């Protein structure tokens, strides 16, 4: 079996990518829902399952001068595609674990901020997730960690610092948080607002609280609406970690907690609450960086924008209060896959075996309102 590891494909696509063609053989609707940017879709999935040889006529136009990396959901049917391509004279390999493997890829880079230390952004291109690691005076704090803990251990080791705190902006709905596990591994506090820590042992966050990492102060801003316990973090007055409260071109959804049955609220009330939370963030200087917990597509770190830039291009911030509430309460996009279970896991009401995590998270991130 000839396979390409997800991290290796990520590295090649980052460097150039001209010598490789990513061939996604899944059904068209699955490809459109979630795929590796720049990949080519030829829907031969059913033929590869039933009669692989019949897929050859749809694959004859592929370029012979490029290595082809085949992709499906788990890397099983795509291996059949690789075998067929080899029979046709192509240089082909299979993406190990398919889109499930791609969702594990993490990349990191420094964020340009003026602090006594460094702020490192870790992106997860397969899910559009953004995490951050604050480093100052030999100490580190991790924000919005995924369950792929090695990505954070790599940064901690690279900078030779001690992890002293792990924090989540909220109980996520699109991916299982690794925050509590990372904190346990290092025997440090795990911080989550009590309104979201319904069944999990977490150090509480409250509005106005200050946490110091090295010489950098982090101020907690309670910004509910997307979830009741959503917070944003002011990092040294230079960056706002806004979680799913404020994205660069949208804002957080307001119905996920209600529909998951864990919030005693309603969508309209949440939309009104989110509007007020956003007004608090808009009081900050225009030059402060906005660093959300998600970005659509396949984010290349660092993904940044100033609050002034976000205000100019984010139409949700330009709506009146009435229009904002009406729009967010009525225009409901597709839900993140398995969001009810993911939410329950992240608030501590359900546990999930490690073997189930990949399947539970498979699919696109859909935490933005539009």
Secondary structure, DSSP 8 states (H G I E B T S, - for coil): --EE-HHHHHHHHHHT-TTEEEEE-S-HHHHHHS--TT-EE---HHHHHH-GGGGHHHHTTS-TTSEEEEE-SSSSHHHHHHHHHHHTT--EEEETTHHHHHTT--EEEEE---SSSEEEEEEETTTTEEEEEEEETTEEEEES-BS-THHHHHHHHHHT-EEEEEE-SS--SSS-B-HHHHHHHHT-EEEEETTT-SSS--EEE-TT-EEEETTEEEEEEE--SSSTT-EEEEETTTEEEEETTB-SS-BB-SSHHHHTT--SS-HHHHHHHHHHHHHHHTTS-TTSEEEESB-SS---S---EEHHHHHHH-GGGGS-HHHHHHHHHH------TTHHHHHHHHHTS----HHHHHHHH-S----B--
